[in-house]
Amino acid sequence: MSAAAGAAGDRPAAHPDPLLVACALRIEQAALRSAGRGSAGAHTLLRTGMGPRAAERALTRALERPGMDRAAVLATGFCAGLVPGMHPGDLVVAEETRDPQGAVACTGSALLAEALARAAPGRTVHIGALTGSDHVVRGQERAQLRTTGAIAVDMESAATLRTAARGGSRPVAAVRVIVDAPEHELVRIGTVRGGISAFRVLRAVLPAFYEWHRSLLLPRR
């Protein structure tokens, strides 16, 4: 898939260090677009297409645009939970993203988790390692990834943040909404209740992304 920019909230931010929010799927883009209308914040929304290679290509092009050399990058969308007891609609905040090419430490994960808890009250927020895969993970492979210490898996976050970190020192983060979990596997996103729940949560959490971005401006003690 090719990269595509979104609508109202997708204009480059006026802030000198803009926020780039990257997702892979049209349904993820639709949730974030609808959330961005009339919201008190600004971001650039990038749909990368599915898979790590597409994410790397799209993000490389996006960060080459004028004014994006210092942009904060946040990867988001849906994921598969690896831990028994997780539910569709739970949130995952990455402390690091990892794949066979290495690991990238995330910025301000605890602050981001707190902001998400306020944006989506009643939803469980999990913090831990988010691992990458080049294919949809199911069944026994999910259990095997759990033994590495990861709590969730998706196809784009690791490649997105690795590409962002390669471009220099910039804040990076990853937030994913669980769309299926060990006891709640989905056949296709959007066809069952779990997919609908995840869509609604993703639509609700954009203010937390803005709060995280604003926190980056505060002086560090």
Disulfide bonds with the S-S distance in Angstrom:
none
